[in-house]
Amino acid sequence: MPPAIETDGLTKRFDEATVVSGIDLTVPAGTVYGFLGPNGAGKTTTMRMLTTLVRPTSGTARVAGHSIENREAVVSEIGFLPEEPPLYDELTAREQLRYITDLRDMDGDDRIETLLDRLDLAADANERVGTYSKGMKQKTALIQALVHEPSVVFLDEPTSGLDPRAARTVYDLIGELTDRGATVFLSTHILPVVERLADTVGVLSDGSLVAEDSPERLTHRAEEERTLEDAFLDVTSERPVEAQ
Ligand SMILES: Nc1ncnc2c1ncn2[C@@H]1O[C@H](COP(=O)(O)OP(=O)(O)OP(=O)(O)O)[C@@H](O)[C@H]1O
């Protein structure tokens, strides 16, 4: 089976600034890739290239077997929960989600109801999105990213604004996605979650991939027992953590 995501020298420059610099990464199908990096490292820009929202300056990538040049083919295979999800304030959650399944020309009503139930949003799903709390909007956007059962899912801080119960449901959903063979590209600053869920962790710093390994190997690289947070601080700093 071809990798779910494969990049070759993926690079993005904005004017003079290189914000993503020659990234080579491979994500096998059916796995969770934890994508870490300090603020401004280039994670969102990388995700925007992989989801065809921004064109790379150079380099290439394939997602779900399609070149990212082929926007329509990639978009048909992926789900994306961006940092600032696109929702229509004047629609209800149910209308918003039906709009998405209609756009994708699918009969998704059962799946919409199942996900609304799972995320405890069913009772409010006929209220307008504009009246929702941050967490309720996040739940709506998350369902929007998953409703069409995509084979590759990009999640940018999926539990942002969610209460602990809803966050737990999201982690369960991520596990269910990979159980059925889907791939999850997960960007978050919540390192214990990455430690628990990710098969592979990639750390981006100043636009470059500075470390890539399993969470276990990243945390056991040094002699003594470390957390993923220690490893993260180490590979994203000029000096090793121990020397500070
Ligand atoms: N459209 C743009 N024009 C110019 N610079 C941009 C643009 N988009 C992003 N950048 C710059 O690219 C760099 C990387 O931004 P990006 O949003 O990809 O980082 P990030 O790793 O997602 O950060 P965070 O963890 O804070 O969300 C930043 O310096 C940002 O200012």
The ligand as an ORCA input file, in Angstrom:
! r2SCAN-3c Opt
* xyz 0 1
  N       0.339     34.163      4.331
  C       1.498     34.413      4.975
  N       2.292     35.446      4.608
  C       3.455     35.687      5.237
  N       3.933     34.940      6.257
  C       3.191     33.906      6.676
  C       1.944     33.577      6.060
  N       1.436     32.485      6.684
  C       2.319     32.141      7.649
  N       3.377     32.995      7.635
  C       4.540     32.926      8.530
  O       5.063     31.627      8.471
  C       5.583     31.249      9.739
  C       5.006     29.906     10.120
  O       3.625     30.074     10.432
  P       2.665     28.838     10.741
  O       1.305     29.393     11.000
  O       2.802     27.818      9.654
  O       3.307     28.275     12.095
  P       2.743     27.200     13.132
  O       3.855     26.227     13.373
  O       1.458     26.648     12.668
  O       2.528     28.079     14.454
  P       1.468     27.952     15.693
  O       1.925     26.784     16.533
  O       1.667     29.245     16.396
  O       0.097     27.787     15.110
  C       5.268     32.381     10.713
  O       6.426     33.170     10.860
  C       4.174     33.145      9.989
  O       4.234     34.509     10.317
*
